[in-house]
Amino acid sequence: MNISRPKLIAIITGFISILICILYLLLITVFDFRSFLNDQITSHSAEMAAIFVGILLRR
């Protein structure tokens, strides 16, 4: 199969653009998950502080 040079360049740039899109989606997913994880950590520590204060007030 003989592919002309412009078609080969078009195919290569198409694959590169698809790889960039997939990498972008993976990065967005990771960073979005990190923000969810950070929210869980901060809300957990706020609840722990309230429990700690409650224990100190009972003594």
PQR file with spaces between the fields and no chain letter, atoms N, CA, C, O and H, PARSE charges and radii, in Angstrom:
ATOM       1  N    MET     1       0.850   -1.176    0.000 -0.4000 1.5000
ATOM       2  CA   MET     1       0.000    0.000    0.000 -0.0000 2.0000
ATOM       3  C    MET     1       0.891    1.232    0.000  0.5500 1.7000
ATOM       4  O    MET     1       1.742    1.389    0.876 -0.5500 1.4000
ATOM       5  N    ASN     2       0.701    2.084   -0.956 -0.4000 1.5000
ATOM       6  CA   ASN     2       1.513    3.280   -1.107 -0.0000 2.0000
ATOM       7  C    ASN     2       0.693    4.501   -0.671  0.5500 1.7000
ATOM       8  O    ASN     2      -0.273    4.888   -1.328 -0.5500 1.4000
ATOM       9  H    ASN     2       0.010    1.956   -1.668  0.4000 1.0000
ATOM      10  N    ILE     3       1.107    5.097    0.458 -0.4000 1.5000
ATOM      11  CA   ILE     3       0.416    6.278    0.982 -0.0000 2.0000
ATOM      12  C    ILE     3       1.256    7.497    0.632  0.5500 1.7000
ATOM      13  O    ILE     3       2.471    7.507    0.831 -0.5500 1.4000
ATOM      14  H    ILE     3       1.892    4.783    0.992  0.4000 1.0000
ATOM      15  N    SER     4       0.599    8.519    0.112 -0.4000 1.5000
ATOM      16  CA   SER     4       1.335    9.736   -0.238 -0.0000 2.0000
ATOM      17  C    SER     4       1.762   10.470    1.036  0.5500 1.7000
ATOM      18  O    SER     4       1.203   10.264    2.113 -0.5500 1.4000
ATOM      19  H    SER     4      -0.388    8.510   -0.050  0.4000 1.0000
ATOM      20  N    ARG     5       2.741   11.307    0.880 -0.4000 1.5000
ATOM      21  CA   ARG     5       3.307   12.034    2.020 -0.0000 2.0000
ATOM      22  C    ARG     5       2.276   12.903    2.749  0.5500 1.7000
ATOM      23  O    ARG     5       2.255   12.872    3.979 -0.5500 1.4000
ATOM      24  H    ARG     5       3.195   11.474    0.005  0.4000 1.0000
ATOM      25  N    PRO     6       1.422   13.674    2.070 -0.5600 1.5000
ATOM      26  CA   PRO     6       0.422   14.473    2.802  0.2800 2.0000
ATOM      27  C    PRO     6      -0.565   13.626    3.607  0.5500 1.7000
ATOM      28  O    PRO     6      -0.969   14.016    4.702 -0.5500 1.4000
ATOM      29  N    LYS     7      -0.959   12.455    3.059 -0.4000 1.5000
ATOM      30  CA   LYS     7      -1.854   11.582    3.808 -0.0000 2.0000
ATOM      31  C    LYS     7      -1.165   10.998    5.033  0.5500 1.7000
ATOM      32  O    LYS     7      -1.783   10.867    6.090 -0.5500 1.4000
ATOM      33  H    LYS     7      -0.631   12.138    2.169  0.4000 1.0000
ATOM      34  N    LEU     8       0.102   10.649    4.899 -0.4000 1.5000
ATOM      35  CA   LEU     8       0.857   10.111    6.026 -0.0000 2.0000
ATOM      36  C    LEU     8       0.991   11.159    7.129  0.5500 1.7000
ATOM      37  O    LEU     8       0.828   10.848    8.309 -0.5500 1.4000
ATOM      38  H    LEU     8       0.604   10.756    4.041  0.4000 1.0000
ATOM      39  N    ILE     9       1.285   12.387    6.746 -0.4000 1.5000
ATOM      40  CA   ILE     9       1.392   13.465    7.741 -0.0000 2.0000
ATOM      41  C    ILE     9       0.044   13.704    8.416  0.5500 1.7000
ATOM      42  O    ILE     9      -0.008   13.938    9.624 -0.5500 1.4000
ATOM      43  H    ILE     9       1.417   12.640    5.788  0.4000 1.0000
ATOM      44  N    ALA    10      -1.036   13.647    7.659 -0.4000 1.5000
ATOM      45  CA   ALA    10      -2.373   13.826    8.228 -0.0000 2.0000
ATOM      46  C    ALA    10      -2.703   12.714    9.225  0.5500 1.7000
ATOM      47  O    ALA    10      -3.283   12.974   10.280 -0.5500 1.4000
ATOM      48  H    ALA    10      -0.994   13.457    6.678  0.4000 1.0000
ATOM      49  N    ILE    11      -2.339   11.495    8.893 -0.4000 1.5000
ATOM      50  CA   ILE    11      -2.598   10.367    9.791 -0.0000 2.0000
ATOM      51  C    ILE    11      -1.771   10.497   11.070  0.5500 1.7000
ATOM      52  O    ILE    11      -2.283   10.266   12.165 -0.5500 1.4000
ATOM      53  H    ILE    11      -1.868   11.285    8.036  0.4000 1.0000
ATOM      54  N    ILE    12      -0.514   10.858   10.938 -0.4000 1.5000
ATOM      55  CA   ILE    12       0.356   11.002   12.112 -0.0000 2.0000
ATOM      56  C    ILE    12      -0.135   12.129   13.015  0.5500 1.7000
ATOM      57  O    ILE    12      -0.199   11.959   14.233 -0.5500 1.4000
ATOM      58  H    ILE    12      -0.098   11.045   10.048  0.4000 1.0000
ATOM      59  N    THR    13      -0.484   13.286   12.430 -0.4000 1.5000
ATOM      60  CA   THR    13      -0.983   14.386   13.266 -0.0000 2.0000
ATOM      61  C    THR    13      -2.341   14.038   13.886  0.5500 1.7000
ATOM      62  O    THR    13      -2.651   14.501   14.983 -0.5500 1.4000
ATOM      63  H    THR    13      -0.432   13.424   11.441  0.4000 1.0000
ATOM      64  N    GLY    14      -3.140   13.243   13.208 -0.4000 1.5000
ATOM      65  CA   GLY    14      -4.405   12.787   13.791 -0.0000 2.0000
ATOM      66  C    GLY    14      -4.172   11.933   15.019  0.5500 1.7000
ATOM      67  O    GLY    14      -4.827   12.127   16.043 -0.5500 1.4000
ATOM      68  H    GLY    14      -2.888   12.866   12.317  0.4000 1.0000
ATOM      69  N    PHE    15      -3.248   10.992   14.933 -0.4000 1.5000
ATOM      70  CA   PHE    15      -2.918   10.160   16.097 -0.0000 2.0000
ATOM      71  C    PHE    15      -2.348   10.997   17.236  0.5500 1.7000
ATOM      72  O    PHE    15      -2.689   10.778   18.399 -0.5500 1.4000
ATOM      73  H    PHE    15      -2.716   10.834   14.101  0.4000 1.0000
ATOM      74  N    ILE    16      -1.483   11.953   16.909 -0.4000 1.5000
ATOM      75  CA   ILE    16      -0.907   12.815   17.942 -0.0000 2.0000
ATOM      76  C    ILE    16      -2.004   13.619   18.634  0.5500 1.7000
ATOM      77  O    ILE    16      -1.987   13.763   19.857 -0.5500 1.4000
ATOM      78  H    ILE    16      -1.206   12.131   15.965  0.4000 1.0000
ATOM      79  N    SER    17      -2.953   14.141   17.868 -0.4000 1.5000
ATOM      80  CA   SER    17      -4.031   14.932   18.484 -0.0000 2.0000
ATOM      81  C    SER    17      -4.923   14.062   19.362  0.5500 1.7000
ATOM      82  O    SER    17      -5.382   14.507   20.414 -0.5500 1.4000
ATOM      83  H    SER    17      -2.967   14.024   16.875  0.4000 1.0000
ATOM      84  N    ILE    18      -5.169   12.828   18.937 -0.4000 1.5000
ATOM      85  CA   ILE    18      -5.966   11.919   19.766 -0.0000 2.0000
ATOM      86  C    ILE    18      -5.227   11.594   21.060  0.5500 1.7000
ATOM      87  O    ILE    18      -5.842   11.553   22.126 -0.5500 1.4000
ATOM      88  H    ILE    18      -4.795   12.467   18.083  0.4000 1.0000
ATOM      89  N    LEU    19      -3.925   11.363   20.985 -0.4000 1.5000
ATOM      90  CA   LEU    19      -3.141   11.098   22.190 -0.0000 2.0000
ATOM      91  C    LEU    19      -3.144   12.296   23.133  0.5500 1.7000
ATOM      92  O    LEU    19      -3.224   12.124   24.349 -0.5500 1.4000
ATOM      93  H    LEU    19      -3.425   11.396   20.119  0.4000 1.0000
ATOM      94  N    ILE    20      -3.058   13.502   22.587 -0.4000 1.5000
ATOM      95  CA   ILE    20      -3.099   14.701   23.426 -0.0000 2.0000
ATOM      96  C    ILE    20      -4.459   14.818   24.109  0.5500 1.7000
ATOM      97  O    ILE    20      -4.527   15.183   25.283 -0.5500 1.4000
ATOM      98  H    ILE    20      -2.993   13.641   21.599  0.4000 1.0000
ATOM      99  N    CYS    21      -5.544   14.514   23.391 -0.4000 1.5000
ATOM     100  CA   CYS    21      -6.887   14.566   23.984 -0.0000 2.0000
ATOM     101  C    CYS    21      -7.029   13.562   25.117  0.5500 1.7000
ATOM     102  O    CYS    21      -7.582   13.886   26.168 -0.5500 1.4000
ATOM     103  H    CYS    21      -5.488   14.218   22.438  0.4000 1.0000
ATOM     104  N    ILE    22      -6.537   12.354   24.914 -0.4000 1.5000
ATOM     105  CA   ILE    22      -6.628   11.331   25.957 -0.0000 2.0000
ATOM     106  C    ILE    22      -5.800   11.725   27.172  0.5500 1.7000
ATOM     107  O    ILE    22      -6.250   11.568   28.307 -0.5500 1.4000
ATOM     108  H    ILE    22      -6.087   12.091   24.060  0.4000 1.0000
ATOM     109  N    LEU    23      -4.602   12.233   26.946 -0.4000 1.5000
ATOM     110  CA   LEU    23      -3.764   12.690   28.056 -0.0000 2.0000
ATOM     111  C    LEU    23      -4.433   13.829   28.814  0.5500 1.7000
ATOM     112  O    LEU    23      -4.386   13.866   30.043 -0.5500 1.4000
ATOM     113  H    LEU    23      -4.236   12.361   26.024  0.4000 1.0000
ATOM     114  N    TYR    24      -5.050   14.750   28.099 -0.4000 1.5000
ATOM     115  CA   TYR    24      -5.756   15.860   28.729 -0.0000 2.0000
ATOM     116  C    TYR    24      -6.909   15.352   29.598  0.5500 1.7000
ATOM     117  O    TYR    24      -7.082   15.810   30.727 -0.5500 1.4000
ATOM     118  H    TYR    24      -5.089   14.720   27.100  0.4000 1.0000
ATOM     119  N    LEU    25      -7.690   14.417   29.078 -0.4000 1.5000
ATOM     120  CA   LEU    25      -8.798   13.873   29.856 -0.0000 2.0000
ATOM     121  C    LEU    25      -8.313   13.142   31.103  0.5500 1.7000
ATOM     122  O    LEU    25      -8.939   13.232   32.159 -0.5500 1.4000
ATOM     123  H    LEU    25      -7.549   14.045   28.161  0.4000 1.0000
ATOM     124  N    LEU    26      -7.204   12.423   30.988 -0.4000 1.5000
ATOM     125  CA   LEU    26      -6.653   11.746   32.163 -0.0000 2.0000
ATOM     126  C    LEU    26      -6.184   12.741   33.213  0.5500 1.7000
ATOM     127  O    LEU    26      -6.422   12.548   34.405 -0.5500 1.4000
ATOM     128  H    LEU    26      -6.695   12.350   30.130  0.4000 1.0000
ATOM     129  N    LEU    27      -5.519   13.801   32.778 -0.4000 1.5000
ATOM     130  CA   LEU    27      -5.061   14.817   33.730 -0.0000 2.0000
ATOM     131  C    LEU    27      -6.231   15.509   34.420  0.5500 1.7000
ATOM     132  O    LEU    27      -6.193   15.731   35.630 -0.5500 1.4000
ATOM     133  H    LEU    27      -5.326   13.958   31.810  0.4000 1.0000
ATOM     134  N    ILE    28      -7.260   15.846   33.668 -0.4000 1.5000
ATOM     135  CA   ILE    28      -8.434   16.481   34.253 -0.0000 2.0000
ATOM     136  C    ILE    28      -9.098   15.548   35.264  0.5500 1.7000
ATOM     137  O    ILE    28      -9.549   15.994   36.320 -0.5500 1.4000
ATOM     138  H    ILE    28      -7.291   15.666   32.685  0.4000 1.0000
ATOM     139  N    THR    29      -9.158   14.268   34.947 -0.4000 1.5000
ATOM     140  CA   THR    29      -9.760   13.298   35.868 -0.0000 2.0000
ATOM     141  C    THR    29      -8.958   13.207   37.153  0.5500 1.7000
ATOM     142  O    THR    29      -9.537   13.177   38.239 -0.5500 1.4000
ATOM     143  H    THR    29      -8.792   13.905   34.090  0.4000 1.0000
ATOM     144  N    VAL    30      -7.641   13.164   37.052 -0.4000 1.5000
ATOM     145  CA   VAL    30      -6.790   13.073   38.243 -0.0000 2.0000
ATOM     146  C    VAL    30      -6.931   14.316   39.100  0.5500 1.7000
ATOM     147  O    VAL    30      -7.083   14.209   40.316 -0.5500 1.4000
ATOM     148  H    VAL    30      -7.171   13.189   36.170  0.4000 1.0000
ATOM     149  N    PHE    31      -6.884   15.490   38.494 -0.4000 1.5000
ATOM     150  CA   PHE    31      -6.979   16.720   39.276 -0.0000 2.0000
ATOM     151  C    PHE    31      -8.367   16.902   39.868  0.5500 1.7000
ATOM     152  O    PHE    31      -8.492   17.446   40.965 -0.5500 1.4000
ATOM     153  H    PHE    31      -6.761   15.577   37.505  0.4000 1.0000
ATOM     154  N    ASP    32      -9.400   16.470   39.184 -0.4000 1.5000
ATOM     155  CA   ASP    32     -10.754   16.550   39.724 -0.0000 2.0000
ATOM     156  C    ASP    32     -10.903   15.612   40.913  0.5500 1.7000
ATOM     157  O    ASP    32     -11.549   15.965   41.899 -0.5500 1.4000
ATOM     158  H    ASP    32      -9.299   16.029   38.293  0.4000 1.0000
ATOM     159  N    PHE    33     -10.321   14.434   40.836 -0.4000 1.5000
ATOM     160  CA   PHE    33     -10.366   13.497   41.953 -0.0000 2.0000
ATOM     161  C    PHE    33      -9.606   14.047   43.153  0.5500 1.7000
ATOM     162  O    PHE    33     -10.017   13.846   44.296 -0.5500 1.4000
ATOM     163  H    PHE    33      -9.796   14.147   40.035  0.4000 1.0000
ATOM     164  N    ARG    34      -8.492   14.747   42.895 -0.4000 1.5000
ATOM     165  CA   ARG    34      -7.726   15.337   43.999 -0.0000 2.0000
ATOM     166  C    ARG    34      -8.546   16.382   44.738  0.5500 1.7000
ATOM     167  O    ARG    34      -8.470   16.460   45.965 -0.5500 1.4000
ATOM     168  H    ARG    34      -8.158   14.911   41.966  0.4000 1.0000
ATOM     169  N    SER    35      -9.328   17.188   44.028 -0.4000 1.5000
ATOM     170  CA   SER    35     -10.142   18.188   44.708 -0.0000 2.0000
ATOM     171  C    SER    35     -11.224   17.508   45.542  0.5500 1.7000
ATOM     172  O    SER    35     -11.537   17.975   46.637 -0.5500 1.4000
ATOM     173  H    SER    35      -9.390   17.125   43.032  0.4000 1.0000
ATOM     174  N    PHE    36     -11.805   16.406   45.041 -0.4000 1.5000
ATOM     175  CA   PHE    36     -12.780   15.650   45.819 -0.0000 2.0000
ATOM     176  C    PHE    36     -12.115   15.072   47.067  0.5500 1.7000
ATOM     177  O    PHE    36     -12.691   15.104   48.154 -0.5500 1.4000
ATOM     178  H    PHE    36     -11.551   16.027   44.151  0.4000 1.0000
ATOM     179  N    LEU    37     -10.913   14.549   46.909 -0.4000 1.5000
ATOM     180  CA   LEU    37     -10.192   13.977   48.043 -0.0000 2.0000
ATOM     181  C    LEU    37      -9.837   15.055   49.055  0.5500 1.7000
ATOM     182  O    LEU    37      -9.946   14.819   50.258 -0.5500 1.4000
ATOM     183  H    LEU    37     -10.445   14.523   46.026  0.4000 1.0000
ATOM     184  N    ASN    38      -9.416   16.230   48.602 -0.4000 1.5000
ATOM     185  CA   ASN    38      -9.099   17.324   49.515 -0.0000 2.0000
ATOM     186  C    ASN    38     -10.334   17.773   50.285  0.5500 1.7000
ATOM     187  O    ASN    38     -10.234   18.096   51.469 -0.5500 1.4000
ATOM     188  H    ASN    38      -9.328   16.421   47.624  0.4000 1.0000
ATOM     189  N    ASP    39     -11.492   17.801   49.641 -0.4000 1.5000
ATOM     190  CA   ASP    39     -12.729   18.162   50.338 -0.0000 2.0000
ATOM     191  C    ASP    39     -13.056   17.147   51.423  0.5500 1.7000
ATOM     192  O    ASP    39     -13.501   17.515   52.510 -0.5500 1.4000
ATOM     193  H    ASP    39     -11.573   17.539   48.680  0.4000 1.0000
ATOM     194  N    GLN    40     -12.836   15.878   51.130 -0.4000 1.5000
ATOM     195  CA   GLN    40     -13.115   14.841   52.124 -0.0000 2.0000
ATOM     196  C    GLN    40     -12.172   14.951   53.316  0.5500 1.7000
ATOM     197  O    GLN    40     -12.586   14.757   54.458 -0.5500 1.4000
ATOM     198  H    GLN    40     -12.474   15.579   50.247  0.4000 1.0000
ATOM     199  N    ILE    41     -10.914   15.260   53.054 -0.4000 1.5000
ATOM     200  CA   ILE    41      -9.932   15.373   54.138 -0.0000 2.0000
ATOM     201  C    ILE    41     -10.248   16.563   55.021  0.5500 1.7000
ATOM     202  O    ILE    41     -10.187   16.451   56.246 -0.5500 1.4000
ATOM     203  H    ILE    41     -10.578   15.417   52.126  0.4000 1.0000
ATOM     204  N    THR    42     -10.585   17.709   54.427 -0.4000 1.5000
ATOM     205  CA   THR    42     -10.869   18.894   55.232 -0.0000 2.0000
ATOM     206  C    THR    42     -12.156   18.736   56.016  0.5500 1.7000
ATOM     207  O    THR    42     -12.230   19.185   57.161 -0.5500 1.4000
ATOM     208  H    THR    42     -10.634   17.800   53.433  0.4000 1.0000
ATOM     209  N    SER    43     -13.168   18.117   55.442 -0.4000 1.5000
ATOM     210  CA   SER    43     -14.414   17.930   56.191 -0.0000 2.0000
ATOM     211  C    SER    43     -14.206   16.915   57.311  0.5500 1.7000
ATOM     212  O    SER    43     -14.819   17.036   58.372 -0.5500 1.4000
ATOM     213  H    SER    43     -13.108   17.752   54.513  0.4000 1.0000
ATOM     214  N    HIS    44     -13.369   15.940   57.096 -0.4000 1.5000
ATOM     215  CA   HIS    44     -13.093   14.943   58.132 -0.0000 2.0000
ATOM     216  C    HIS    44     -12.365   15.584   59.307  0.5500 1.7000
ATOM     217  O    HIS    44     -12.696   15.296   60.457 -0.5500 1.4000
ATOM     218  H    HIS    44     -12.871   15.842   56.234  0.4000 1.0000
ATOM     219  N    SER    45     -11.388   16.441   59.049 -0.4000 1.5000
ATOM     220  CA   SER    45     -10.646   17.066   60.140 -0.0000 2.0000
ATOM     221  C    SER    45     -11.528   18.042   60.915  0.5500 1.7000
ATOM     222  O    SER    45     -11.331   18.208   62.119 -0.5500 1.4000
ATOM     223  H    SER    45     -11.120   16.675   58.114  0.4000 1.0000
ATOM     224  N    ALA    46     -12.491   18.691   60.266 -0.4000 1.5000
ATOM     225  CA   ALA    46     -13.402   19.595   60.971 -0.0000 2.0000
ATOM     226  C    ALA    46     -14.286   18.798   61.931  0.5500 1.7000
ATOM     227  O    ALA    46     -14.550   19.257   63.042 -0.5500 1.4000
ATOM     228  H    ALA    46     -12.651   18.556   59.288  0.4000 1.0000
ATOM     229  N    GLU    47     -14.744   17.623   61.524 -0.4000 1.5000
ATOM     230  CA   GLU    47     -15.550   16.789   62.407 -0.0000 2.0000
ATOM     231  C    GLU    47     -14.720   16.278   63.582  0.5500 1.7000
ATOM     232  O    GLU    47     -15.220   16.186   64.703 -0.5500 1.4000
ATOM     233  H    GLU    47     -14.530   17.251   60.621  0.4000 1.0000
ATOM     234  N    MET    48     -13.487   15.955   63.333 -0.4000 1.5000
ATOM     235  CA   MET    48     -12.628   15.480   64.414 -0.0000 2.0000
ATOM     236  C    MET    48     -12.393   16.574   65.438  0.5500 1.7000
ATOM     237  O    MET    48     -12.323   16.287   66.633 -0.5500 1.4000
ATOM     238  H    MET    48     -13.081   16.030   62.422  0.4000 1.0000
ATOM     239  N    ALA    49     -12.267   17.820   65.005 -0.4000 1.5000
ATOM     240  CA   ALA    49     -12.071   18.925   65.935 -0.0000 2.0000
ATOM     241  C    ALA    49     -13.298   19.099   66.816  0.5500 1.7000
ATOM     242  O    ALA    49     -13.166   19.374   68.008 -0.5500 1.4000
ATOM     243  H    ALA    49     -12.324   18.054   64.034  0.4000 1.0000
ATOM     244  N    ALA    50     -14.477   18.943   66.255 -0.4000 1.5000
ATOM     245  CA   ALA    50     -15.704   19.070   67.037 -0.0000 2.0000
ATOM     246  C    ALA    50     -15.801   17.950   68.068  0.5500 1.7000
ATOM     247  O    ALA    50     -16.234   18.190   69.195 -0.5500 1.4000
ATOM     248  H    ALA    50     -14.584   18.719   65.286  0.4000 1.0000
ATOM     249  N    ILE    51     -15.415   16.754   67.709 -0.4000 1.5000
ATOM     250  CA   ILE    51     -15.436   15.634   68.655 -0.0000 2.0000
ATOM     251  C    ILE    51     -14.414   15.865   69.760  0.5500 1.7000
ATOM     252  O    ILE    51     -14.686   15.577   70.926 -0.5500 1.4000
ATOM     253  H    ILE    51     -15.063   16.559   66.793  0.4000 1.0000
ATOM     254  N    PHE    52     -13.261   16.374   69.411 -0.4000 1.5000
ATOM     255  CA   PHE    52     -12.216   16.627   70.396 -0.0000 2.0000
ATOM     256  C    PHE    52     -12.668   17.677   71.401  0.5500 1.7000
ATOM     257  O    PHE    52     -12.437   17.514   72.599 -0.5500 1.4000
ATOM     258  H    PHE    52     -13.040   16.608   68.464  0.4000 1.0000
ATOM     259  N    VAL    53     -13.302   18.741   70.946 -0.4000 1.5000
ATOM     260  CA   VAL    53     -13.809   19.780   71.839 -0.0000 2.0000
ATOM     261  C    VAL    53     -14.893   19.203   72.745  0.5500 1.7000
ATOM     262  O    VAL    53     -14.951   19.540   73.927 -0.5500 1.4000
ATOM     263  H    VAL    53     -13.490   18.874   69.973  0.4000 1.0000
ATOM     264  N    GLY    54     -15.747   18.342   72.206 -0.4000 1.5000
ATOM     265  CA   GLY    54     -16.794   17.725   73.009 -0.0000 2.0000
ATOM     266  C    GLY    54     -16.225   16.857   74.114  0.5500 1.7000
ATOM     267  O    GLY    54     -16.785   16.825   75.210 -0.5500 1.4000
ATOM     268  H    GLY    54     -15.699   18.069   71.245  0.4000 1.0000
ATOM     269  N    ILE    55     -15.150   16.165   73.870 -0.4000 1.5000
ATOM     270  CA   ILE    55     -14.528   15.324   74.886 -0.0000 2.0000
ATOM     271  C    ILE    55     -13.913   16.187   75.983  0.5500 1.7000
ATOM     272  O    ILE    55     -14.006   15.853   77.164 -0.5500 1.4000
ATOM     273  H    ILE    55     -14.695   16.190   72.980  0.4000 1.0000
ATOM     274  N    LEU    56     -13.292   17.284   75.600 -0.4000 1.5000
ATOM     275  CA   LEU    56     -12.673   18.164   76.598 -0.0000 2.0000
ATOM     276  C    LEU    56     -13.722   18.827   77.489  0.5500 1.7000
ATOM     277  O    LEU    56     -13.462   19.042   78.672 -0.5500 1.4000
ATOM     278  H    LEU    56     -13.217   17.555   74.640  0.4000 1.0000
ATOM     279  N    LEU    57     -14.889   19.154   76.959 -0.4000 1.5000
ATOM     280  CA   LEU    57     -15.912   19.826   77.751 -0.0000 2.0000
ATOM     281  C    LEU    57     -16.567   18.895   78.752  0.5500 1.7000
ATOM     282  O    LEU    57     -17.085   19.353   79.771 -0.5500 1.4000
ATOM     283  H    LEU    57     -15.101   18.979   75.997  0.4000 1.0000
ATOM     284  N    ARG    58     -16.557   17.603   78.486 -0.4000 1.5000
ATOM     285  CA   ARG    58     -17.195   16.651   79.409 -0.0000 2.0000
ATOM     286  C    ARG    58     -16.372   16.427   80.652  0.5500 1.7000
ATOM     287  O    ARG    58     -16.938   16.071   81.686 -0.5500 1.4000
ATOM     288  H    ARG    58     -16.136   17.230   77.658  0.4000 1.0000
ATOM     289  N    ARG    59     -15.095   16.610   80.612 -0.4000 1.5000
ATOM     290  CA   ARG    59     -14.248   16.337   81.789 -0.0000 2.0000
ATOM     291  C    ARG    59     -14.328   17.420   82.753  0.5500 1.7000
ATOM     292  O    ARG    59     -13.685   17.363   83.801 -0.5500 1.4000
ATOM     293  H    ARG    59     -14.635   16.899   79.772  0.4000 1.0000
